[in-house]
Every structure is written in structure tokens, then in C-alpha cells.
Amino acid sequence: MLPKSCIVVLNWNGAPETIACLESLVAFLSPECRVLVVDNGSTDGSPEKIRQRFPAVELLCLPKNIGYAAGNNAGFRRVLEMQAEFVIFLNNDTVVDAGFSAPLFETLRLQPFVGIAVPKIFYWDRPDILWYAGGIVKLSTGLIRHVGLRQKDAPVFNRPSSTGYATGCCFAMRCSDFAEIGGFDENFAMYAEDVDLSLRVRALGKRIEYVPSSKIWHKVSASLAGHPFQKLLKKSAGALRLFKKHGAWHGMVLYVLLLPLRLFGSLLTHYRGGR
């Protein structure tokens, strides 16, 4: 039986996080739903540890770390070989709710003009505090931010709605749509590739749908833990590439002018423990 869906989890030297993620995904394994781990050239023994714990999970091992965008694109090529209808891209530093995938797939099945379905995402260490409840992007002013960031969950965040962009932490798409837009732009090293993907989906005339009945928990920035300045630099590089690609020169200037404030805010958040 061909799978109708596949969940792609990208790993790089993150065996403990990936194993915890897979433990929350085991219930989804079936002939109709496959889980594919793409290992991005790990040197921490991740492939062996994952195979030992989860022999039923398919593992695609890449020879070196080729980044988030290229790594997920490589995984998607394998998904196409499976002839799956839907794909979920999921960060390895997440834990999912038992029913997280059904609302995402149902949204795509019932609403043909939805191109991406994205869940409600909480902080893993503060499970009632939001990390993502939608995304706002205004390239002309340099604004890219999450809705609900660091706010306590509330009824206002329980309404399904169209949103500006989907976070690459977790989202679902039809495989046909992801293939049509050419997947992730591999020129983005890290950060902003999800915003770019969302903008290209919207250019097809399709919506990004926030689906709050789907829930996951995110260990925020596990790959750059303890390095707020490095994270800000990578995020800024991604944002500037995004503005350049989409010709948003005014937004680029405003973004650069506000960088000192972003640095201050990033450092303040880090030293307050993210609270």
C-alpha cells in the first residue's frame, strides 16, 4: 500500500532531541503514514542510535550537512518516490500532540485554496505559552514576526484563520504543491526559507492556514542554544536575503536600522531565560 502521507524530520547531531520527537510520532506509523528521518551528515552517531530505537522508521543519510533547505528537499525527493499525497516537515526538536496531523491533512483535503496548513506551537519548557499562533510578514516595512509569541494560550488563539507565513518548525503541504513551487530555496542557509516558501505559495493564489486544533511543543533554538548573538546574525542574514530576493529594498533598510534594537532584545530575552 502506498503511503498517503509522510512526516519528514531533519536531524543534525541531535540524537536525543530526534529520539524524543520520534517517540511522540510512533503512534502515527502505519502503511498510510510514514516517518522519514533525514540525517544531515551527523557525527554524533545519530543514525545508529535512531536505527536501534526505531527500526520501523526510514532513515536517509546524507554525506554532509547541506543545511535545512537542501536537507528537507532531499527528504522530499524520497517522499516523491513513495508517491505520498501529503508531507509534513517537522523540526527534530519538537514533541507532537497525539492528534496533531489529522487537522492539518483535513484542512488540505477540504480546502483546495489552502496551500500550507500550520499548527499552534508552544514552548516545550512552558507548555501553555505560545511560540507560534500565526505569522505576520510585511516586507515593505521589514516586519517578520510570530503572532502570540510568549503569550499565554487563550481563546483568541483558537480560531482557524489565514496567516502571513508558516514557520518551518512544522507545516503540512500537498506534495503536488511543494513540487510545483520547486521546494525550499537552497540559497537560504538558515532562517527565512520558510517565509520565502510561504510567499511563493501565496503567489500561486493559495492561502497559509493556521490550524489551532493541531498542537506541538518546540524546544526553541536547540541547535543554537546559548548563542543569542549567533542566532540573531543568522536570522538577519536570512531576512536580508529574503528582502533582496523579493525586491523589498525599503524593508531591508528599515531592518538594518533596527538591528541594534533586535540585538538588545535578543540578549535581554536570553539572560531572562526566554521569559
C-alpha positions as CSV (number, residue, x, y, z in Angstrom):
1,M,0.0,0.0,0.0
2,L,1.3,3.4,-1.0
3,P,1.5,5.9,1.9
4,K,-0.9,8.9,1.7
5,S,1.4,11.0,3.9
6,C,5.0,11.2,5.1
7,I,6.4,13.2,8.1
8,V,10.0,14.4,7.3
9,V,12.2,15.0,10.4
10,L,15.6,16.6,9.7
11,N,18.5,15.7,12.1
12,W,22.0,17.0,12.5
13,N,23.9,15.9,15.6
14,G,20.7,16.0,17.6
15,A,20.1,12.3,18.5
16,P,18.5,13.0,21.9
17,E,16.0,15.6,20.5
18,T,15.3,13.4,17.5
19,I,14.6,10.3,19.5
20,A,12.3,12.3,21.8
21,C,10.5,13.6,18.7
22,L,10.2,10.1,17.2
23,E,8.8,8.7,20.5
24,S,5.9,11.1,20.1
25,L,5.5,10.1,16.4
26,V,5.5,6.3,16.9
27,A,1.7,6.2,17.1
28,F,1.5,7.7,13.6
29,L,3.4,4.9,11.9
30,S,1.2,2.9,9.6
31,P,1.1,1.8,5.9
32,E,-0.7,5.1,5.2
33,C,1.7,7.4,7.2
34,R,5.4,7.0,7.0
35,V,8.1,8.8,9.0
36,L,11.3,9.7,7.3
37,V,14.4,10.9,9.2
38,V,16.9,12.8,7.1
39,D,20.3,12.8,8.7
40,N,22.4,15.8,7.6
41,G,25.8,14.3,7.9
42,S,25.8,13.9,11.7
43,T,29.0,13.0,13.6
44,D,27.4,12.1,16.9
45,G,26.3,8.6,16.0
46,S,22.7,9.7,15.3
47,P,21.9,7.2,12.5
48,E,23.0,4.2,14.6
49,K,21.1,5.4,17.7
50,I,18.0,6.1,15.7
51,R,18.1,2.7,13.8
52,Q,18.5,0.9,17.1
53,R,15.5,2.6,18.8
54,F,13.2,2.9,15.8
55,P,13.8,0.1,13.2
56,A,10.5,0.9,11.5
57,V,11.4,4.5,10.8
58,E,13.1,5.0,7.4
59,L,16.5,6.8,7.5
60,L,18.0,8.8,4.7
61,C,21.7,9.5,5.5
62,L,23.3,12.4,3.6
63,P,27.1,12.5,3.4
64,K,27.5,16.0,4.9
65,N,25.4,18.8,6.4
66,I,23.8,20.6,3.5
67,G,21.5,22.8,5.6
68,Y,17.9,23.0,6.4
69,A,16.5,23.8,3.0
70,A,18.6,21.4,1.0
71,G,18.3,18.6,3.6
72,N,14.5,18.9,3.5
73,N,14.5,19.0,-0.3
74,A,16.5,15.8,-0.3
75,G,13.9,14.2,2.0
76,F,11.1,15.4,-0.2
77,R,12.7,13.7,-3.2
78,R,12.4,10.4,-1.3
79,V,8.8,11.3,-0.4
80,L,8.0,11.7,-4.1
81,E,9.4,8.2,-4.7
82,M,6.9,6.9,-2.0
83,Q,4.1,8.6,-4.1
84,A,2.7,10.2,-1.0
85,E,-0.1,12.8,-1.3
86,F,0.8,14.9,1.7
87,V,4.0,15.8,3.5
88,I,4.7,17.3,6.9
89,F,8.1,18.9,7.6
90,L,8.8,18.8,11.3
91,N,11.7,20.0,13.3
92,N,13.5,17.3,15.3
93,D,13.4,19.5,18.5
94,T,9.7,19.1,18.8
95,V,7.2,16.8,20.6
96,V,3.7,16.5,19.0
97,D,0.2,16.1,20.3
98,A,-1.4,12.7,19.7
99,G,-3.7,14.0,17.1
100,F,-1.6,16.8,15.5
101,S,-1.5,15.6,11.9
102,A,-5.3,14.9,11.3
103,P,-6.4,18.6,11.4
104,L,-3.6,19.6,9.1
105,F,-4.4,17.0,6.5
106,E,-8.1,17.5,6.8
107,T,-7.6,21.3,6.1
108,L,-5.7,20.5,2.9
109,R,-8.3,17.9,1.8
110,L,-11.3,20.1,2.3
111,Q,-9.9,23.5,1.3
112,P,-8.3,23.4,-2.1
113,F,-7.2,27.0,-1.9
114,V,-5.1,26.3,1.2
115,G,-1.5,25.7,0.2
116,I,0.0,25.2,3.7
117,A,-1.5,24.2,7.0
118,V,0.4,25.0,10.1
119,P,-0.3,24.1,13.8
120,K,-0.3,26.0,17.0
121,I,3.1,25.8,18.6
122,F,4.0,26.1,22.3
123,Y,7.3,26.3,24.1
124,W,8.3,22.9,25.3
125,D,9.6,24.0,28.7
126,R,6.5,26.2,29.2
127,P,3.7,24.1,27.7
128,D,0.9,26.7,28.0
129,I,3.0,29.6,26.5
130,L,2.8,30.2,22.8
131,W,5.7,30.3,20.4
132,Y,3.6,30.5,17.1
133,A,-0.1,31.2,16.5
134,G,0.3,32.6,13.0
135,G,2.9,34.7,11.2
136,I,2.9,38.4,10.1
137,V,5.2,39.4,7.2
138,K,5.3,42.9,5.7
139,L,8.3,43.1,3.5
140,S,7.8,46.8,2.8
141,T,8.5,47.7,6.5
142,G,10.8,44.8,7.3
143,L,8.3,43.2,9.7
144,I,8.5,39.4,10.2
145,R,7.1,38.1,13.5
146,H,5.0,35.4,15.1
147,V,1.5,36.0,16.4
148,G,1.1,35.2,20.1
149,L,4.8,34.9,20.8
150,R,5.5,34.4,24.6
151,Q,1.8,34.9,25.4
152,K,-0.3,32.5,27.5
153,D,-2.7,30.5,25.4
154,A,-6.2,31.9,25.3
155,P,-9.5,31.5,23.3
156,V,-8.4,34.2,20.9
157,F,-5.7,31.9,19.6
158,N,-8.2,29.0,19.0
159,R,-9.7,30.5,15.8
160,P,-8.5,28.9,12.5
161,S,-7.5,31.7,10.1
162,S,-5.4,32.7,7.1
163,T,-2.0,33.9,8.2
164,G,1.0,35.6,6.6
165,Y,3.5,32.8,6.7
166,A,4.1,29.3,8.1
167,T,7.1,28.5,10.3
168,G,9.4,25.8,9.1
169,C,9.2,24.3,12.6
170,C,6.2,22.3,11.4
171,F,3.8,22.6,8.4
172,A,1.9,20.4,6.0
173,M,1.5,20.6,2.3
174,R,0.3,18.7,-0.7
175,C,3.2,17.1,-2.3
176,S,2.0,18.4,-5.7
177,D,2.1,22.0,-4.4
178,F,5.6,21.6,-2.9
179,A,6.9,20.2,-6.1
180,E,5.2,22.9,-8.2
181,I,7.0,25.7,-6.4
182,G,10.3,23.9,-6.5
183,G,10.6,23.2,-2.8
184,F,12.8,25.3,-0.5
185,D,15.2,27.8,-1.9
186,E,18.6,26.3,-1.1
187,N,20.3,29.7,-1.2
188,F,18.9,30.3,2.3
189,A,21.4,28.9,4.7
190,M,19.2,29.0,7.8
191,Y,16.1,31.1,8.6
192,A,13.7,32.9,6.3
193,E,13.4,30.0,3.9
194,D,10.0,29.3,5.4
195,V,8.8,32.9,4.8
196,D,10.1,32.7,1.3
197,L,8.3,29.4,0.7
198,S,5.1,30.9,2.1
199,L,5.3,33.9,-0.1
200,R,5.8,31.7,-3.2
201,V,2.7,29.6,-2.2
202,R,0.7,32.8,-1.8
203,A,1.9,33.9,-5.2
204,L,0.1,30.8,-6.6
205,G,-3.2,32.2,-5.2
206,K,-3.2,29.8,-2.2
207,R,-3.6,30.6,1.5
208,I,-1.5,29.8,4.6
209,E,-3.9,28.4,7.1
210,Y,-3.3,28.5,10.9
211,V,-4.9,25.3,12.4
212,P,-5.0,25.7,16.2
213,S,-6.6,22.2,16.8
214,S,-3.2,20.8,15.7
215,K,-0.6,21.3,18.6
216,I,3.1,20.7,19.0
217,W,5.7,21.8,21.5
218,H,9.1,23.2,20.4
219,K,12.4,23.2,22.2
220,V,13.2,26.6,20.8
221,S,16.6,27.1,19.2
222,A,18.0,23.8,20.4
223,S,20.6,24.0,17.6
224,L,21.9,27.4,18.7
225,A,21.3,27.1,22.5
226,G,23.4,29.6,24.4
227,H,24.3,31.6,21.4
228,P,21.8,34.5,21.1
229,F,24.2,36.7,19.1
230,Q,25.0,34.0,16.6
231,K,21.2,33.2,16.2
232,L,20.5,36.9,15.5
233,L,23.2,37.1,12.9
234,K,21.8,34.0,11.1
235,K,18.3,35.3,11.3
236,S,19.4,38.7,10.0
237,A,21.3,37.1,7.1
238,G,18.2,35.1,6.1
239,A,16.0,38.2,6.4
240,L,18.3,40.3,4.2
241,R,18.4,37.6,1.6
242,L,14.6,37.5,1.7
243,F,14.3,41.2,1.2
244,K,16.8,41.1,-1.7
245,K,15.1,38.2,-3.4
246,H,11.7,39.9,-3.3
247,G,12.9,43.4,-4.1
248,A,11.9,44.8,-0.7
249,W,14.7,47.4,-0.5
250,H,12.8,49.8,1.8
251,G,12.2,46.9,4.2
252,M,15.8,46.0,4.0
253,V,16.9,49.5,5.1
254,L,14.5,49.6,7.9
255,Y,15.5,46.1,9.1
256,V,19.2,47.1,9.2
257,L,18.4,50.3,11.1
258,L,16.6,48.4,13.7
259,L,19.3,45.7,14.2
260,P,20.7,47.2,17.4
261,L,17.3,47.1,19.0
262,R,16.9,43.4,17.9
263,L,20.3,42.6,19.4
264,F,19.3,44.2,22.7
265,G,16.0,42.4,22.8
266,S,17.7,39.1,21.9
267,L,20.2,39.5,24.7
268,L,17.6,40.6,27.2
269,T,15.4,37.6,26.4
270,H,18.3,35.2,26.6
271,Y,19.5,36.4,30.0
272,R,16.0,36.3,31.4
273,G,15.7,32.7,30.3
274,G,13.4,33.4,27.4
275,R,10.6,34.7,29.7
